[in-house]
Amino acid sequence: GAGETVTQSDGVLEADYGLTADWEIGFRAPYSWRRRNQADANGLGDVTLDSKYQFWKRDLRAAQYKAAALVKLKLPPLGSGSVDLSAGLVAGYESRRWYWFASGVYRANREGAGSLKRGDRQFLNLVGGVRPVLSGYKEPDTVLMLELNFENAARDDLNGLARANSGGWQLFLSPVVWWTYRQLAVRAGVQLGVARDLNGTQPSSDYRSRIELVYHF
């Protein structure tokens, strides 16, 4: 928007721990490198604490349905300076060949630095996946997924006044590859912006790319 270009890269340290077979807790700490119109800035972002509880599961022959509730707490003052709370539901199906998942999350933002309150946000995701080759337990395994990601944001509020150039929705189509070998996993994908309706004049996301390296202890 208005000739502004923003490029951002994030490195994230994330850890999850299963308290029981159904209850998991975790945290994530991001570090960002950001360039806005040739001006560079970097630093540690907001630390997030999260918990997920699987409240329903149905086992089938070589397949499984499951549903879980999740909650996240974003802590200041490392990034936005606000304490934000997210809550949502996720449900899915997993078999030897096919996958599908659906999730909805609502994030309530509070006032942060400079009397700025970011607009509350909603996230909806639909995911379908297939395992093209049915590999053995100790063999490398690949799953191909296609995601539809919807994000909606209310207008930001500054000193009690709504900001005209904020808020709106964006829709992304996201191909993803999930590769695992025993305890090691690599997840890589790209979000491609396919539709948007943003309020006023503001930057929009052309694409986002992400790669995750995971090790299970």
N, C-alpha and C positions, 0 to 999 in steps of 0.2 A: 504493500500500500504506500502511495505517495513517494515512490522511488526508494523506499527503505528496504535494505537487504540484511537479514539476520541469519547467521550460520552458527549452529550450536552443536557441540559434541559432549557427551556425558559418559563418564565412567562410573559404574555403580558397584559397590561392594554389598552383597546381599547374602544373608544366611537364614535358614529356616530349620526349626527343630520340632520333631514330632513328640509331644508330651504323651500322647496315646495314639492308637491306630486311627482315631477320628479327629483329634485336636492338634493343631499345629500353630506355633508362634514363630515370629521372625522379625527381622529389621533390615533396612536398606539405608545406605549412606552414599549419596551421589556426589561426584565432583564434576564441575562443568567448565568447559572452555567455550567462550562466546565471543563472536565478532559482530558488531552492529555498525554498518557503514564505515569500515576500516578501523573502528575503535575496538581494542581487545580488552577482555575482562575474564577472569577465572576465579574459582573459589569453591569451597565446600557448600553443598546445597542443604536442603531440609532433610533431616533424619526422619524416617518413617518407621513406626512400630506397627505390626499387624498380627492378626490372629484369624484363623479359619477353622470352622467346625463342620465336619461332615455329619449331617443329622439324618440322612436317609441313604440306603444302599440296597440294591436288588441284584443278586447274582444270577446270571444265566449261564448256559453252557458256552464257555469261551467268550463271554461278554459280561458287561456290567453297566447298570444304570446307577447314578449317584447324584446327590444334591448337597450343597454346603452353603453356609452363611459366613460372611466375612466382615471384618471391621478393621479400619486403619486409622492411626493417629499420627498426624504430621506435626513435628515439633519445631518451634522457633529457637534461636533467632538466626540460624545459619543462612537461610535463604530469603523467603518472603516475609519472615518476621511474624507470622500468624500461626495459631494453633487450629488446624483443620481436621475435621472428622469425616471419614467415609464409611459407608455401610452398603452391603449389597448381597445378592444371591447369585449362585452359579449352579447350573445343572448340566448333565451331559451323559453321553453313552460312549462306551469304549469296548471294542471287540478286537479280534486278531486282525481284521481287515479294515473296519470302518470306525470313524470317530465323528461325534458332533458335540458341540458345547454351546451354551447360551449364558450370558451373564448381564446383569444390570447393577450399576453402582451409582449412588448419590453422594456427592461430596459437599458438605456444608463448610464454607469458608468464613472465617472470622476476620475482624479488622487487624491489619498488620502495620508495618512501618509506614510513617507518613500519613496516618489516618486513612489509608486505602484499604477498602474491603473488596476483595476479588469476588466476582459473581459466583454463586453456587453453580456446580457443574453436574451433568448427568452423562453416564457412559453406558452404551448398549453395544454388545458384541455377539455376533453369530459366527460360528466356526464349523467348517466341515473338513474332514481329513480322510486320507486313505493310506494304507500301508501297501505299496505296490508289490513288494516281495516279502513273503512270509518267512523270515529268517529264524534260525534257531536261537535258543536262549543265550548262548555264549557267542553269537555272531553279531557283527555290526547290523544295526537296524535303522531304517529310514522311514519317516512318515512325512507326507506332503499335505499341507493344509492351506485352505483359502478362508480368509476372515473378512467380515464386513464390520467395520468399526464406526459407530456414530458417537459424536461428542456435541453436547449442547451446553452453552454457558449463559447465565444471566448477565446483565450489565454490571460493570464494576461501579462501586460507590466511593466517592471521595468527598469527605467532610459533609456527608448527608446528601450529596447530589450525584445523580446517575451520570456516568460518563457516556457521551454519545458514541464515541469510537471504541466500543467494547461490546462483548457478548455476541451471540449468534451460534450457528451450528456448522459442523463439517462432517463429511462422510468419506471414509477411506476404504479402499479395496486392498487387501494385504495378503500376498502369497508368502508362505512360511515353510521352511524346511527344518525338521526336527530329527537330528541324527544322534544315536546313542551307541555306545560300546561298553558293555558291562556297567561300571560306575561313572563313566564319563559321558557327558551329553553336550551337544552344540545345537543351539537354536538360532536361526538367522532368518530375517525377513525384512520386507520393505512395505511401508504404508504409502499408497498412492492416492492423492486427493482426487476424488471423482465428482464431488458436488459440495457446495457451501453456500451459506447465506449469512454473512457477517454484517454487523451493524456499523454504519459509518465507514470511515477509512481506517483500516488496520491491516497489519501483515497477515497473510494466510499461509498455511503449510502446503507447499508443493509436494513434498515427500518427506518421509522419515525412515531411516534405516536403523536396524538394531541387530546386534549379535550377542548371544549369551553363552558363556562357558559355565557348565554346571558339573560339580563332582559330588556324588552321594557317598557318605561315609557309612 
